[in-house]
Amino acid sequence: MAKNPPPPPPEQSTPEYPAISGFIERASGEEVSGLYGDVKEALGSLKGPKAEHGKKAGKAVARTEELLQQLMQVREKLEKDTKGKGGGRR
């Protein structure tokens, strides 16, 4: 008696983040730069045992800012390419 193979796992959809997408579509570079200012300031003021956690969170915030800046650069490049090609698809 032959065994039936197990069914394939369900396809995982790509996660979507509409709030981030919407922000990136309309934000300016200054808005991205200032987005985490208050958070970084608060993390820098932590004292005692929480200071170590604050440092880790600060690194995560810095990396997030880098990623947002990269997204901004990609958006600007896409906009530039679209304008250079005569306004988009036909």
SULBEL-V225810 format. One line per field, one symbol per residue. psi: psi as a letter, one per 20 degrees, with the letter a starting at -180 (. if undefined). burial: I if it has 24 or more other ideal C-beta (glycine too) atoms within 12 Angstrom, else O. Layout:
# SULBEL-V225810
psi: ???
burial: ???
This chain:
# SULBEL-V225810
psi: ppqpqqqqqqppqpqqnhggggghhiqrhhhghigjghghgghhiqrbhihghhgghhhggghgggghhghggggggggggghhjkjaq.
burial: OOOOOOOOOOOOOOOOOOOOOOOIOOOOOOOIOOOIOOOOOOIOOOOOOOOOOOOOOIOOIOOOIOOIIOOIOOOOOOOOOOOOOOOOOO
